[in-house]
């Protein structure tokens, strides 16, 4: 399926540095991702004391973004488990009703 997608190149700015990004994704999506990383790096910088290296800011921002990702994955997993449990309970109840209907 990836063979069908076009590689897009886009110039983005992250934390004052220009990068050319080539990806199999929509140009607008790539720009949005870069803007999010830039925003998170700037937020990270504001929460640190004194002047910090770009590398340190990038690493801490990456950890923060990864924490968001892991939290969302955990929420998704819990939601899917709840849906599966509810679906199983509904299925069991339907089987009970059908079984009792055929016995009557």
PyMOL commands that set and color helices and strands:
alter all, ss='L'
color gray80, all
select helices_A, chain A and resi 2-4+27-46+54-103
alter helices_A, ss='H'
color red, helices_A
select strands_A, chain A and resi 8-14+17-23
alter strands_A, ss='S'
color yellow, strands_A
deselect
rebuild
show_as cartoon
